[in-house]
């Protein structure tokens, strides 16, 4: 009898142990201010960076991908990125935000990682790309190293869904449906 209670308590507590992040649903992400690099801007074929603060996430519905600056991390949620592109959400109410932790990259590859980020910014100028050179958001949000974390935010910047690691096809569908619902509510 005691063993059953212990197992039940452990199973009920599993969701708290599985997730490595510290996001609270219905609230903003813990504040982060990235001053080294920050948001990548592209204007008239020139790239520049500006300081970025997580309070800037409010204003549009967003899917945020926080990834290590490694190919293996990028591949973990490529299925979701493709689904977001295919969904063709309205740019006036939705923006994908990719935050790349170049502090968590293979030594010596930072230059190449930034080059890929710049290439993506050219192809998707309406998307937001943030370079986190010191891994500040990973530390503030308690995220695992060498990983990919997906966060869905409503237009107020409040967390609606989050997961560390690869998403299953069912989770990708759930995220796309949730984004669609949040965008509809924003009309």
C-alpha positions, 0 to 999 in steps of 0.5 A: 500500500505504501509503495503504491502511494510512493509510485503515485506521488512520483508519477504526479511529480514527473512533469516537474522533473522532466522540464528543465526550464523555469517558465511559468504559464501565463506569465512573461519569461524571466527578464533577460537583457542581451548587450553583447551582439543582441538582435540582428538587423538587416538594412540595405545589405548591411548587418548590425546588432542592437541590444535586446531585452526579453520585454520586447517579446510582447506585441505579437504572438510568437514562437520562440526557439532558443537553440545552442549554436550547434547543427545538432540543436538546430536539427532537433526542431526543424520539423516545427520550423518548416511547419511554421513557414508552411502555416504562413501566419500574418506578419502583422500579428505573428513573428518567429523569434530565434535566439542562438546561444553562440556561447554553446557552440563548438569552439572556433565555430562562432564565426560560421554560426553567425554567418548562418544566422545572417543568411537566415535573416536575409531569407526571412527579414520579417523573422527576429534573430537574436545572438546570445553570445554569453548564454544569458537567456539559457542561464536566466531561463534554466535551459539545458546546454546543447539543446533546443527549447520552444516557447509559445507566447501570446501577444502580451508576451505570456508563456502559453506552452514550452518544451525543451528538446525535440518535438514529436509530430503531435506536439508540432501540430499542437503548437501550430494549432495553438499559434493559430488560435492565439493569432485569431484572438488577436484580431 
